[in-house]
Amino acid sequence: MSTSKIVNATLSLLMCPVYASKHTFSVLVQSFRVHPVAATFKASIVFLLGCLLAIFLSSSDGVANDPAFQSIGDTDGIFFLGHAYQTDLDARTVTFSWLIGGCGKYMIVGSETYHPTEYCGAPNIPVNVYIDSSSTASFTYGPTLLPRQGDGSILFVQSLNQFSTTHIVSIRGAVGFWAHNQDFYYPFDTYDIATVFVAINPVNASTALPILRLTVVDAVGSFLPATEETAATGTLNASAVAARVATIHLARTELAKAFTLVLFVVNWALAIAVLYLIVVAAVLPATDVSEGVLLVPLTVILTIPALRALFVDAPEFGIMLDILGIFMQMALVSLCSIGATLHVVPKPRA
């Protein structure tokens, strides 16, 4: 068989394994000259390795290397960089730690902080931060509180430049026969958080400071955030002031998706292997099935829930992968166990 046919058949399985034709599968079987089950196993391994390789090769430089983010050093204003360090999906809340900084004329020359360019650093003016139209400042920053060395240079202490906020994520769902919320689509579930920031100089409370960026800069656990932000007009003490609105989208990382789907495929491989054993026993009456075969379905029944528990963040039972996976797998293996019992040939007693 020519190499081109083997390559074309393999690519067909990689590009669309679910809808691969019977001819494609038979080509692989003939090329490997092995049993169909072994060919399926090898093709699955190649497909999974290809997916993992594509995920690891796709990388992002992050927010700090974004040209639009670096360009804020050419403008005067305040920026906030967030880190989502705690995600509680049961309570539908996400806690962010925000680092404040200043650019242009609002920067302390020579100060250090997490900044995108050399033109940004710790703010040189006091700043009161109001979040989500609150009348009380959520954070008060003062440059005079920063420690200094003997030569007058600023020492960066992150606790003096950061504050934490907790936000409620959006709740989306469906009613009816397929009643569910975002969790149902795990690991493709997404969550959104919207927030409004207003920065005021308490020395001149009538004017809001320009906020250049309000974004989350790094991943948290199995989630990768993406931020959409825009300048807007907010309300503070019944007065309209300049504000910035950010909508933060949380989605599972590609590695978390791949890890979960690999376990999902492995569970199905185990279930199909058990089915194959029972089909062989039923179709080939001349084949004697020993009592030891009964241990295979029993072992798989115990293994499938254990692998399901290894899902990233292990959501509660009832997600889409459970309907397409563990529910059908356990039912299939249980029926196979009954079939194995009916076809077992007991060993004669000595």
MIMARDO-221578 format. One record per atom (N, C-alpha, C): residue number from 1; x, y, z. Coordinates in pm, whole numbers, plus 50000, padded with zeros to 5 digits. Layout:
// MIMARDO-221578
NUM|X|Y|Z;
...
This chain:
// MIMARDO-221578
1|50085|49881|50000;
1|50000|50000|50000;
1|50088|50124|50000;
2|50053|50224|49918;
2|50138|50342|49904;
2|50135|50427|50029;
3|50246|50501|50047;
3|50256|50589|50165;
3|50154|50700|50159;
4|50124|50750|50039;
4|50029|50861|50026;
4|49891|50824|50076;
5|49848|50698|50053;
5|49718|50654|50102;
5|49715|50652|50254;
6|49825|50606|50314;
6|49832|50602|50460;
6|49826|50743|50517;
7|49902|50835|50457;
7|49905|50973|50505;
7|49768|51037|50492;
8|49703|51019|50376;
8|49571|51077|50356;
8|49469|51022|50454;
9|49477|50894|50483;
9|49384|50833|50579;
9|49408|50887|50719;
10|49535|50902|50757;
10|49566|50956|50890;
10|49519|51100|50903;
11|49543|51181|50799;
11|49498|51320|50803;
11|49347|51329|50812;
12|49278|51237|50747;
12|49132|51236|50754;
12|49084|51213|50896;
13|49150|51123|50968;
13|49112|51098|51108;
13|49147|51217|51196;
14|49261|51282|51168;
14|49303|51395|51251;
14|49212|51515|51231;
15|49173|51541|51106;
15|49092|51659|51077;
15|48948|51641|51120;
16|48894|51522|51106;
16|48754|51499|51141;
16|48735|51354|51183;
17|48781|51317|51304;
17|48776|51177|51345;
17|48636|51123|51360;
18|48539|51209|51393;
18|48404|51160|51416;
18|48339|51115|51286;
19|48365|51191|51178;
19|48299|51163|51052;
19|48390|51092|50952;
20|48499|51034|51001;
20|48590|50961|50912;
20|48515|50842|50851;
21|48538|50820|50723;
21|48465|50714|50653;
21|48517|50577|50690;
22|48436|50474|50659;
22|48478|50337|50683;
22|48599|50302|50596;
23|48603|50361|50475;
23|48717|50336|50387;
23|48846|50387|50450;
24|48839|50505|50513;
24|48957|50561|50579;
24|49005|50468|50688;
25|48912|50416|50767;
25|48950|50326|50876;
25|49011|50197|50822;
26|48951|50143|50715;
26|49004|50019|50659;
26|49143|50037|50601;
27|49170|50156|50545;
27|49303|50184|50493;
27|49406|50178|50604;
28|49373|50237|50718;
28|49466|50235|50830;
28|49486|50092|50881;
29|49378|50015|50887;
29|49390|49877|50935;
29|49482|49797|50845;
30|49463|49812|50714;
30|49547|49738|50621;
30|49692|49783|50626;
31|49711|49914|50644;
31|49847|49967|50645;
31|49923|49922|50769;
32|49857|49921|50883;
32|49923|49878|51006;
32|49930|49725|51016;
33|49840|49658|50941;
33|49835|49512|50943;
33|49815|49460|51086;
34|49724|49524|51156;
34|49694|49485|51293;
34|49544|49472|51306;
35|49502|49432|51423;
35|49359|49417|51451;
35|49292|49554|51450;
36|49163|49564|51409;
36|49094|49693|51408;
36|49098|49766|51541;
37|49088|49695|51653;
37|49093|49762|51783;
37|49229|49827|51804;
38|49336|49758|51765;
38|49469|49815|51778;
38|49486|49936|51688;
39|49429|49929|51567;
39|49436|50043|51476;
39|49363|50163|51534;
40|49247|50139|51595;
40|49174|50248|51659;
40|49255|50310|51771;
41|49320|50226|51850;
41|49401|50276|51960;
41|49515|50363|51909;
42|49584|50315|51805;
42|49697|50392|51752;
42|49650|50525|51692;
43|49540|50520|51617;
43|49489|50643|51558;
43|49448|50744|51665;
44|49389|50695|51775;
44|49350|50784|51885;
44|49471|50848|51950;
45|49578|50769|51968;
45|49700|50823|52027;
45|49759|50933|51939;
46|49762|50908|51808;
46|49816|51009|51715;
46|49732|51136|51720;
47|49599|51119|51725;
47|49511|51235|51730;
47|49530|51316|51857;
48|49539|51248|51972;
48|49556|51317|52099;
48|49690|51387|52107;
49|49795|51321|52059;
49|49927|51385|52060;
49|49930|51507|51969;
50|49860|51499|51856;
50|49853|51614|51766;
50|49782|51731|51830;
51|49673|51703|51903;
51|49601|51811|51972;
51|49688|51876|52079;
52|49757|51794|52160;
52|49842|51848|52265;
52|49956|51930|52207;
53|50014|51885|52096;
53|50124|51959|52034;
53|50075|52094|51983;
54|49956|52097|51922;
54|49902|52223|51873;
54|49875|52320|51986;
55|49831|52269|52102;
55|49803|52355|52216;
55|49930|52415|52273;
56|50035|52334|52288;
56|50159|52384|52345;
56|50231|52479|52251;
57|50214|52461|52119;
57|50279|52551|52024;
57|50210|52685|52015;
58|50080|52689|52049;
58|50007|52815|52046;
58|50027|52886|52179;
59|50093|52999|52176;
59|50121|53074|52297;
59|50092|53220|52275;
60|50069|53290|52384;
60|50042|53433|52380;
60|50146|53508|52459;
61|50183|53625|52409;
61|50284|53705|52477;
61|50227|53778|52597;
62|50093|53779|52612;
62|50032|53841|52727;
62|50005|53989|52707;
63|49936|54047|52805;
63|49895|54185|52796;
63|50014|54279|52798;
64|50117|54249|52876;
64|50229|54340|52892;
64|50303|54364|52761;
65|50297|54270|52665;
65|50364|54286|52537;
65|50270|54332|52427;
66|50148|54363|52460;
66|50052|54413|52364;
66|50092|54555|52324;
67|50111|54583|52192;
67|50150|54719|52152;
67|50053|54826|52201;
68|49922|54795|52200;
68|49825|54893|52248;
68|49844|54922|52396;
69|49889|54819|52470;
69|49912|54838|52613;
69|50041|54916|52637;
70|50144|54889|52558;
70|50271|54960|52575;
70|50258|55107|52538;
71|50169|55138|52445;
71|50158|55276|52397;
71|50098|55371|52500;
72|50045|55319|52611;
72|49986|55411|52708;
72|50091|55497|52775;
73|50220|55459|52762;
73|50325|55542|52819;
73|50336|55678|52752;
74|50277|55693|52634;
74|50280|55821|52563;
74|50167|55913|52607;
75|50086|55869|52703;
75|49969|55945|52746;
75|49973|55964|52897;
76|49916|56076|52942;
76|49907|56104|53086;
76|49781|56039|53142;
77|49795|55963|53250;
77|49678|55902|53310;
77|49713|55795|53411;
78|49609|55726|53458;
78|49620|55620|53558;
78|49584|55487|53492;
79|49647|55379|53536;
79|49609|55247|53486;
79|49593|55151|53603;
80|49514|55046|53581;
80|49491|54941|53681;
80|49515|54806|53614;
81|49605|54727|53674;
81|49632|54592|53626;
81|49577|54493|53728;
82|49493|54402|53681;
82|49426|54310|53772;
82|49480|54169|53765;
83|49464|54098|53877;
83|49499|53956|53886;
83|49383|53885|53953;
84|49319|53793|53880;
84|49206|53717|53936;
84|49261|53600|54015;
85|49276|53619|54145;
85|49344|53517|54224;
85|49250|53421|54295;
86|49119|53445|54290;
86|49025|53353|54354;
86|48895|53347|54274;
87|48860|53227|54230;
87|48737|53206|54154;
87|48650|53107|54228;
88|48531|53150|54267;
88|48436|53064|54338;
88|48311|53051|54251;
89|48307|52945|54170;
89|48195|52929|54079;
89|48067|52890|54151;
90|48078|52824|54266;
90|47958|52790|54342;
90|47888|52916|54392;
91|47967|53012|54440;
91|47911|53139|54487;
91|47897|53240|54375;
92|47943|53205|54256;
92|47940|53293|54140;
92|48013|53425|54167;
93|48131|53417|54227;
93|48209|53537|54255;
93|48353|53517|54211;
94|48418|53627|54174;
94|48560|53628|54139;
94|48624|53745|54212;
95|48738|53720|54277;
95|48809|53823|54350;
95|48933|53864|54272;
96|48948|53994|54252;
96|49061|54049|54177;
96|49150|54131|54271;
97|49279|54126|54243;
97|49376|54215|54307;
97|49421|54315|54202;
98|49403|54445|54230;
98|49434|54550|54133;
98|49559|54627|54174;
99|49649|54647|54080;
99|49769|54726|54102;
99|49752|54859|54031;
100|49769|54969|54104;
100|49753|55102|54047;
100|49887|55155|53998;
101|49883|55231|53891;
101|50004|55292|53837;
101|49972|55421|53765;
102|50074|55501|53741;
102|50056|55627|53671;
102|50151|55638|53553;
103|50110|55711|53451;
103|50192|55730|53331;
103|50205|55879|53301;
104|50313|55913|53229;
104|50334|56052|53190;
104|50357|56142|53310;
105|50283|56250|53317;
105|50301|56347|53425;
105|50250|56296|53559;
106|50176|56185|53559;
106|50124|56129|53684;
106|50217|56023|53744;
107|50337|56008|53692;
107|50430|55905|53739;
107|50539|55965|53825;
108|50576|55893|53932;
108|50693|55930|54012;
108|50817|55884|53936;
109|50899|55979|53896;
109|51017|55947|53816;
109|51110|55854|53896;
110|51151|55745|53831;
110|51242|55651|53895;
110|51174|55545|53978;
111|51042|55548|53990;
111|50972|55446|54069;
111|50957|55319|53988;
112|50940|55208|54059;
112|50925|55078|53995;
112|50790|55018|54029;
113|50733|54950|53932;
113|50608|54878|53952;
113|50588|54787|53833;
114|50479|54714|53831;
114|50447|54630|53715;
114|50392|54724|53609;
115|50475|54762|53514;
115|50434|54860|53415;
115|50475|54817|53276;
116|50406|54865|53172;
116|50437|54823|53036;
116|50553|54897|52972;
117|50582|55021|53013;
117|50689|55099|52953;
117|50765|55171|53062;
118|50877|55231|53022;
118|50958|55306|53118;
118|50893|55437|53158;
119|50786|55474|53091;
119|50719|55600|53121;
119|50607|55583|53223;
120|50592|55464|53279;
120|50488|55440|53378;
120|50549|55386|53506;
121|50487|55419|53619;
121|50535|55374|53748;
121|50432|55405|53854;
122|50476|55427|53977;
122|50384|55461|54085;
122|50328|55602|54064;
123|50200|55624|54091;
123|50142|55758|54075;
123|50206|55859|54170;
124|50218|55983|54124;
124|50278|56089|54207;
124|50175|56179|54272;
125|50046|56141|54261;
125|49938|56218|54321;
125|49849|56123|54401;
126|49779|56175|54501;
126|49684|56090|54574;
126|49566|56054|54484;
127|49515|55932|54501;
127|49406|55884|54416;
127|49304|55811|54502;
128|49178|55849|54488;
128|49067|55775|54547;
128|48997|55697|54435;
129|48977|55568|54457;
129|48918|55482|54354;
129|48776|55444|54395;
130|48681|55473|54308;
130|48540|55440|54332;
130|48499|55335|54229;
131|48435|55228|54276;
131|48403|55114|54190;
131|48253|55091|54187;
132|48201|55072|54066;
132|48060|55038|54044;
132|47966|55139|54108;
133|47996|55267|54086;
133|47911|55379|54130;
133|47894|55387|54280;
134|47989|55333|54356;
134|47984|55344|54501;
134|48016|55487|54544;
135|47951|55534|54649;
135|47977|55668|54700;
135|48095|55671|54796;
136|48146|55553|54831;
136|48261|55541|54922;
136|48380|55488|54844;
137|48495|55547|54869;
137|48616|55504|54799;
137|48653|55361|54838;
138|48676|55277|54738;
138|48717|55139|54763;
138|48866|55129|54792;
139|48942|55230|54751;
139|49087|55230|54774;
139|49136|55374|54774;
140|49225|55402|54868;
140|49286|55535|54877;
140|49437|55520|54866;
141|49492|55585|54765;
141|49637|55579|54742;
141|49700|55713|54776;
142|49815|55707|54844;
142|49888|55829|54877;
142|50036|55812|54850;
143|50096|55894|54765;
143|50239|55880|54735;
143|50328|55907|54856;
144|50278|55984|54953;
144|50359|56015|55072;
144|50375|55894|55162;
145|50293|55789|55142;
145|50302|55669|55225;
145|50410|55573|55175;
146|50462|55596|55057;
146|50561|55506|55000;
146|50696|55524|55070;
147|50763|55415|55106;
147|50894|55426|55172;
147|51001|55475|55075;
148|51098|55547|55129;
148|51206|55602|55047;
148|51340|55565|55107;
149|51439|55556|55019;
149|51575|55530|55064;
149|51643|55661|55104;
150|51767|55649|55149;
150|51838|55768|55193;
150|51857|55870|55084;
151|51869|55825|54958;
151|51888|55918|54847;
151|51756|55973|54794;
152|51643|55936|54859;
152|51513|55986|54818;
152|51440|55901|54717;
153|51503|55794|54667;
153|51437|55708|54568;
153|51328|55624|54634;
154|51225|55594|54556;
154|51108|55520|54605;
154|51137|55370|54609;
155|51096|55305|54719;
155|51100|55160|54730;
155|50960|55106|54700;
156|50953|55011|54609;
156|50823|54957|54570;
156|50776|54854|54671;
157|50661|54880|54733;
157|50595|54787|54824;
157|50457|54761|54766;
158|50435|54641|54717;
158|50313|54614|54642;
158|50187|54633|54725;
159|50193|54602|54854;
159|50073|54615|54938;
159|50025|54759|54948;
160|50114|54856|54924;
160|50075|54997|54928;
160|50021|55045|54795;
161|50032|54961|54692;
161|49989|55001|54558;
161|49878|54912|54503;
162|49821|54826|54585;
162|49720|54735|54535;
162|49602|54727|54630;
163|49490|54679|54576;
163|49368|54658|54655;
163|49289|54546|54591;
164|49194|54490|54664;
164|49116|54375|54617;
164|48969|54411|54605;
165|48904|54352|54507;
165|48760|54368|54489;
165|48699|54232|54455;
166|48574|54213|54493;
166|48501|54089|54463;
166|48381|54123|54377;
167|48364|54051|54268;
167|48258|54079|54172;
167|48174|53954|54149;
168|48048|53974|54118;
168|47956|53865|54087;
168|47959|53841|53936;
169|47974|53717|53897;
169|47979|53685|53754;
169|47837|53681|53698;
170|47827|53702|53568;
170|47697|53696|53503;
170|47643|53554|53508;
171|47512|53544|53521;
171|47447|53413|53526;
171|47365|53396|53399;
172|47403|53298|53320;
172|47331|53268|53196;
172|47286|53123|53203;
173|47172|53095|53146;
173|47124|52957|53150;
173|47008|52936|53056;
174|46949|52819|53065;
174|46835|52784|52981;
174|46736|52706|53064;
175|46608|52716|53028;
175|46504|52642|53098;
175|46440|52545|52999;
176|46359|52455|53053;
176|46296|52355|52968;
176|46359|52219|52990;
177|46352|52136|52887;
177|46404|51999|52901;
177|46553|52000|52929;
178|46627|52090|52862;
178|46772|52099|52882;
178|46804|52215|52976;
179|46742|52219|53091;
179|46767|52327|53186;
179|46910|52318|53238;
180|46983|52428|53226;
180|47124|52427|53268;
180|47175|52570|53277;
181|47296|52584|53333;
181|47365|52713|53334;
181|47499|52697|53264;
182|47591|52792|53288;
182|47720|52787|53218;
182|47796|52658|53244;
183|47783|52604|53366;
183|47860|52485|53402;
183|47832|52367|53310;
184|47715|52366|53249;
184|47673|52252|53168;
184|47771|52227|53052;
185|47830|52334|53000;
185|47916|52323|52882;
185|48063|52301|52918;
186|48093|52274|53045;
186|48231|52245|53086;
186|48293|52141|52994;
187|48420|52157|52948;
187|48516|52262|52983;
187|48511|52384|52892;
188|48400|52403|52821;
188|48386|52518|52732;
188|48297|52625|52795;
189|48283|52621|52927;
189|48202|52720|52998;
189|48277|52853|53005;
190|48202|52962|52998;
190|48259|53096|53005;
190|48181|53180|53105;
191|48248|53278|53162;
191|48187|53365|53264;
191|48231|53509|53237;
192|48138|53602|53260;
192|48165|53744|53234;
192|48147|53825|53361;
193|48235|53924|53378;
193|48226|54019|53489;
193|48239|54159|53433;
194|48149|54248|53466;
194|48156|54387|53423;
194|48176|54477|53545;
195|48262|54577|53531;
195|48289|54668|53642;
195|48320|54807|53590;
196|48297|54907|53674;
196|48320|55048|53639;
196|48415|55109|53742;
197|48522|55172|53696;
197|48620|55237|53783;
197|48618|55388|53759;
198|48624|55462|53869;
198|48640|55608|53865;
198|48757|55644|53955;
199|48850|55724|53904;
199|48967|55768|53981;
199|48958|55918|54004;
200|48966|55959|54130;
200|48951|56099|54168;
200|49074|56144|54247;
201|49123|56263|54216;
201|49227|56325|54297;
201|49158|56400|54410;
202|49173|56356|54537;
202|49099|56421|54646;
202|49134|56568|54663;
203|49247|56610|54612;
203|49284|56752|54620;
203|49192|56835|54532;
204|49149|56777|54419;
204|49057|56844|54328;
204|48947|56745|54293;
205|48853|56728|54384;
205|48751|56623|54372;
205|48652|56647|54259;
206|48654|56764|54199;
206|48557|56794|54095;
206|48596|56736|53959;
207|48720|56690|53947;
207|48769|56639|53819;
207|48819|56496|53835;
208|48772|56408|53749;
208|48817|56269|53752;
208|48946|56255|53672;
209|49033|56167|53719;
209|49159|56142|53650;
209|49134|56048|53532;
210|49205|56068|53422;
210|49188|55977|53307;
210|49243|55838|53338;
211|49164|55735|53313;
211|49207|55596|53331;
211|49243|55541|53193;
212|49370|55509|53175;
212|49419|55464|53045;
212|49386|55318|53018;
213|49407|55233|53116;
213|49380|55091|53101;
213|49321|55035|53229;
214|49230|54939|53211;
214|49168|54866|53321;
214|49155|54722|53272;
215|49252|54639|53305;
215|49258|54507|53243;
215|49318|54404|53338;
216|49285|54278|53312;
216|49341|54165|53387;
216|49457|54109|53306;
217|49571|54087|53371;
217|49695|54061|53298;
217|49740|53916|53300;
218|49683|53831|53383;
218|49734|53694|53387;
218|49623|53595|53419;
219|49654|53467|53398;
219|49557|53360|53419;
219|49546|53327|53566;
220|49435|53260|53601;
220|49415|53215|53737;
220|49364|53072|53731;
221|49438|52980|53793;
221|49396|52841|53794;
221|49379|52788|53653;
222|49261|52740|53623;
222|49232|52685|53490;
222|49165|52786|53399;
223|49159|52913|53440;
223|49090|53014|53361;
223|49189|53112|53299;
224|49158|53155|53177;
224|49237|53256|53107;
224|49148|53376|53081;
225|49178|53493|53141;
225|49091|53609|53125;
225|49121|53687|52997;
226|49018|53748|52944;
226|49030|53841|52832;
226|48944|53962|52865;
227|48998|54082|52846;
227|48931|54203|52890;
227|48892|54291|52772;
228|48768|54338|52773;
228|48722|54441|52681;
228|48693|54566|52763;
229|48755|54677|52728;
229|48740|54799|52808;
229|48712|54918|52718;
230|48649|55018|52776;
230|48617|55138|52702;
230|48598|55254|52797;
231|48626|55375|52748;
231|48601|55495|52827;
231|48451|55521|52832;
232|48404|55570|52945;
232|48261|55592|52964;
232|48240|55707|53062;
233|48116|55734|53091;
233|48078|55835|53190;
233|48008|55765|53305;
234|48063|55783|53425;
234|48004|55723|53543;
234|47937|55826|53631;
235|47887|55779|53744;
235|47818|55867|53839;
235|47884|55857|53975;
236|47914|55972|54034;
236|47973|55979|54167;
236|47905|56091|54243;
237|47834|56053|54351;
237|47761|56151|54431;
237|47668|56235|54344;
238|47593|56166|54258;
238|47494|56228|54170;
238|47555|56318|54065;
239|47685|56310|54043;
239|47751|56391|53941;
239|47812|56299|53836;
240|47808|56343|53711;
240|47866|56266|53602;
240|48017|56290|53597;
241|48093|56183|53594;
241|48239|56192|53591;
241|48293|56093|53488;
242|48416|56119|53445;
242|48481|56027|53351;
242|48511|55895|53421;
243|48486|55786|53354;
243|48506|55652|53411;
243|48559|55558|53304;
244|48587|55437|53346;
244|48629|55334|53251;
244|48557|55204|53286;
245|48499|55142|53185;
245|48423|55018|53202;
245|48502|54902|53142;
246|48511|54795|53218;
246|48580|54675|53171;
246|48487|54555|53182;
247|48483|54476|53077;
247|48411|54348|53079;
247|48514|54237|53069;
248|48522|54155|53171;
248|48624|54051|53180;
248|48560|53916|53148;
249|48614|53849|53049;
249|48566|53717|53007;
249|48661|53610|53060;
250|48606|53513|53131;
250|48686|53402|53183;
250|48650|53275|53108;
251|48749|53212|53050;
251|48731|53084|52980;
251|48841|52988|53022;
252|48815|52860|53009;
252|48915|52760|53046;
252|49038|52771|52955;
253|49154|52747|53012;
253|49276|52746|52932;
253|49274|52627|52836;
254|49351|52638|52728;
254|49356|52529|52631;
254|49410|52401|52694;
255|49504|52416|52787;
255|49559|52297|52853;
255|49453|52228|52938;
256|49370|52306|53008;
256|49263|52247|53088;
256|49162|52174|53000;
257|49129|52234|52885;
257|49037|52167|52792;
257|49096|52037|52740;
258|49224|52043|52701;
258|49288|51923|52647;
258|49297|51813|52751;
259|49333|51848|52873;
259|49345|51749|52980;
259|49211|51681|53004;
260|49104|51759|53008;
260|48971|51704|53032;
260|48925|51615|52917;
261|48946|51660|52795;
261|48901|51582|52679;
261|48981|51453|52663;
262|49109|51456|52699;
262|49188|51333|52694;
262|49131|51229|52790;
263|49097|51271|52912;
263|49036|51178|53007;
263|48901|51128|52957;
264|48826|51217|52892;
264|48696|51179|52835;
264|48715|51070|52729;
265|48814|51087|52642;
265|48841|50989|52537;
265|48891|50858|52597;
266|48975|50866|52699;
266|49027|50745|52764;
266|48912|50664|52824;
267|48817|50731|52887;
267|48702|50660|52944;
267|48623|50587|52835;
268|48605|50653|52721;
268|48533|50587|52612;
268|48614|50470|52556;
269|48746|50484|52552;
269|48831|50374|52504;
269|48817|50252|52595;
270|48811|50276|52725;
270|48792|50165|52819;
270|48657|50097|52799;
271|48552|50180|52783;
271|48419|50124|52764;
271|48410|50043|52634;
272|48471|50095|52528;
272|48467|50024|52399;
272|48548|49894|52406;
273|48658|49897|52481;
273|48738|49775|52496;
273|48657|49664|52564;
274|48580|49702|52667;
274|48495|49603|52735;
274|48388|49552|52638;
275|48328|49644|52561;
275|48227|49603|52464;
275|48285|49505|52362;
276|48406|49531|52319;
276|48470|49442|52222;
276|48487|49300|52277;
277|48528|49290|52403;
277|48545|49157|52463;
277|48414|49080|52464;
278|48306|49149|52498;
278|48177|49080|52506;
278|48125|49045|52367;
279|48148|49134|52269;
279|48105|49104|52133;
279|48177|48982|52079;
280|48307|48971|52107;
280|48383|48854|52064;
280|48325|48727|52125;
281|48288|48735|52254;
281|48232|48617|52321;
281|48096|48580|52264;
282|48018|48681|52221;
282|47883|48653|52171;
282|47884|48609|52025;
283|47972|48669|51944;
283|47974|48640|51801;
283|48048|48512|51771;
284|48149|48482|51852;
284|48228|48361|51829;
284|48196|48259|51937;
285|48095|48178|51917;
285|48055|48082|52022;
285|48165|47984|52058;
286|48257|47960|51963;
286|48363|47864|51992;
286|48467|47919|52087;
287|48460|48049|52111;
287|48557|48112|52200;
287|48515|48094|52344;
288|48599|48033|52422;
288|48570|48015|52564;
288|48609|48141|52640;
289|48517|48191|52720;
289|48543|48310|52801;
289|48564|48265|52944;
290|48682|48289|52997;
290|48714|48243|53132;
290|48654|48337|53236;
291|48652|48289|53360;
291|48597|48370|53469;
291|48678|48496|53493;
292|48806|48496|53454;
292|48888|48615|53476;
292|48842|48735|53397;
293|48767|48711|53287;
293|48716|48822|53206;
293|48619|48908|53286;
294|48551|48849|53384;
294|48456|48926|53465;
294|48524|49039|53541;
295|48653|49026|53565;
295|48725|49131|53636;
295|48744|49256|53550;
296|48743|49239|53418;
296|48766|49354|53329;
296|48652|49455|53340;
297|48524|49418|53323;
297|48417|49517|53340;
297|48414|49577|53480;
298|48440|49494|53581;
298|48439|49545|53718;
298|48548|49651|53737;
299|48666|49624|53684;
299|48776|49720|53695;
299|48743|49850|53622;
300|48685|49839|53504;
300|48651|49958|53425;
300|48542|50039|53494;
301|48445|49971|53555;
301|48338|50041|53627;
301|48396|50126|53739;
302|48500|50077|53804;
302|48564|50153|53912;
302|48659|50260|53857;
303|48714|50237|53739;
303|48813|50330|53683;
303|48748|50453|53622;
304|48635|50436|53554;
304|48571|50548|53485;
304|48535|50662|53580;
305|48468|50638|53695;
305|48441|50750|53788;
305|48569|50811|53844;
306|48673|50729|53863;
306|48799|50783|53916;
306|48862|50879|53817;
307|48858|50845|53688;
307|48911|50937|53587;
307|48823|51060|53573;
308|48692|51043|53589;
308|48601|51159|53585;
308|48633|51256|53697;
309|48674|51206|53814;
309|48708|51293|53927;
309|48836|51371|53902;
310|48916|51331|53802;
310|49039|51401|53770;
310|49018|51518|53675;
311|48893|51541|53632;
311|48866|51658|53549;
311|48914|51784|53620;
312|48962|51880|53545;
312|49011|52006|53603;
312|48897|52074|53678;
313|48918|52102|53805;
313|48819|52165|53895;
313|48699|52074|53921;
314|48696|51955|53865;
314|48597|51850|53893;
314|48457|51904|53920;
315|48383|51950|53819;
315|48247|52000|53841;
315|48154|51891|53888;
316|48040|51930|53943;
316|47942|51833|53990;
316|47884|51754|53873;
317|47832|51636|53906;
317|47775|51550|53803;
317|47653|51617|53739;
318|47640|51602|53608;
318|47527|51657|53536;
318|47565|51746|53420;
319|47695|51761|53391;
319|47739|51844|53280;
319|47721|51769|53148;
320|47744|51838|53038;
320|47724|51778|52906;
320|47815|51656|52886;
321|47940|51664|52935;
321|48032|51551|52919;
321|47985|51429|52997;
322|47908|51449|53103;
322|47855|51334|53177;
322|47744|51265|53098;
323|47661|51345|53031;
323|47553|51286|52951;
323|47611|51209|52833;
324|47713|51268|52770;
324|47776|51204|52655;
324|47883|51104|52695;
325|47921|51105|52822;
325|48031|51022|52865;
325|47996|50923|52974;
326|48016|50961|53100;
326|48011|50865|53210;
326|47875|50796|53221;
327|47766|50867|53193;
327|47634|50803|53201;
327|47623|50689|53100;
328|47658|50716|52974;
328|47651|50613|52871;
328|47758|50507|52891;
329|47875|50548|52937;
329|47984|50452|52958;
329|47950|50352|53068;
330|47898|50403|53180;
330|47863|50314|53290;
330|47750|50220|53252;
331|47651|50272|53177;
331|47542|50186|53132;
331|47594|50078|53037;
332|47683|50118|52946;
332|47738|50022|52850;
332|47820|49913|52919;
333|47907|49953|53011;
333|47992|49856|53080;
333|47908|49766|53169;
334|47804|49820|53231;
334|47718|49737|53316;
334|47647|49630|53234;
335|47596|49669|53117;
335|47532|49570|53029;
335|47633|49466|52981;
336|47755|49512|52957;
336|47860|49419|52916;
336|47893|49321|53028;
337|47886|49368|53151;
337|47912|49280|53265;
337|47809|49168|53271;
338|47682|49205|53244;
338|47577|49102|53242;
338|47602|49003|53128;
339|47641|49058|53011;
339|47670|48970|52899;
339|47787|48878|52925;
340|47890|48930|52993;
340|48006|48847|53026;
340|47967|48734|53120;
341|47880|48765|53215;
341|47835|48662|53310;
341|47761|48549|53239;
342|47683|48585|53137;
342|47605|48483|53065;
342|47692|48395|52977;
343|47810|48446|52937;
343|47894|48371|52844;
343|48017|48310|52911;
344|48028|48325|53041;
344|48143|48268|53110;
344|48132|48117|53116;
345|48241|48051|53087;
345|48248|47905|53098;
345|48320|47870|53227;
346|48248|47821|53328;
346|48315|47792|53456;
346|48416|47680|53442;
347|48524|47693|53517;
347|48628|47590|53516;
347|48578|47466|53590;
348|48605|47348|53535;
348|48563|47225|53606;
348|48639|47207|53735;
349|48570|47160|53835;
349|48635|47138|53964;
349|48724|47014|53959;
350|48834|47025|54028;
350|48929|46911|54030;
350|48871|46797|54112;
